[in-house]
Structures are given as C-alpha cells and as structure tokens.
Amino acid sequence: MLPIRGVYEVVLRVKDLERAESFYVGTLGLTVGLRDERRRMIFLRAGGEAGMVVLREDKASWPAQHFAFTVTQADLAPAAAALRAAGVACEGPVRHAWMPATSLYFSDPDGHDLELCAPG
C-alpha cells in the first residue's frame, strides 16, 4: 500500500476562467495562490495549506465533475444561507448515516456538482 494521506490538488475544467474565479473566490471564499496566464489556470487555496482547487480554462466539451469541500457541522447552516443569498440553489443539509456526515449540495457556473461535507 502507498502511504496516501489525502487529496492535495484537484484540477477542474471551466469554460470561462474569470467567471469561475469570481464564483470560487467571491462566493466560496477560496484564495488565489498562483495565476498561470500562459496555461489559463488559477491555483486556488482551499482551507489554507490543506489543498488546492485548480481552475483550468478549456472551451471544449467535457462532463461535469463532483467533489466535496470539508466543513464543520456548525458551518453548514451559515454556508447554506450565504450561498442562497448569493443566488446559488442548494440542496440540504442531507444526513448520510453510512459515512457518517452531513452534506450541502450545489453547482458552480459550469455545472460541476459541489458539496460541503461535515464529517461526524
């Protein structure tokens, strides 16, 4: 077995880099770590040093993806209110007994399925 301890970076294709940056930085609160204009990519910090979401502009057709951000139980209700206030439709919170965790689901401007997941 490999000593994998988690996921550090996820690359997400987006149609419009500036629109995606506005959502991930302005709405979700991620911070810019690095811009690579040559490759049309922005490296965003998700949770400080915990990991990154990389937005890569790609005008081609591709399927929507899904991934989840980790939050605390106490963060779910305020996050849902903030997303709804920003005009983002949300589903949940949804309790998953098998994990156990509680999740809030929503989509980004490119149709990627996102989740805020509170383990425990």
Number of C-alpha atoms within 10 A of each C-alpha: 3 4 5 6 6 8 9 12 15 14 13 17 23 26 17 16 18 14 13 20 22 14 17 20 15 12 16 16 14 20 19 17 14 12 14 10 8 6 10 14 21 24 22 24 21 23 14 11 8 11 16 22 20 23 24 20 18 16 11 8 9 10 8 14 13 11 12 14 13 14 17 13 16 9 13 19 13 10 16 21 13 14 16 13 11 13 10 16 13 17 12 15 18 12 16 13 9 6 9 10 16 21 22 21 17 18 17 18 15 15 13 17 15 18 21 23 24 21 15 12
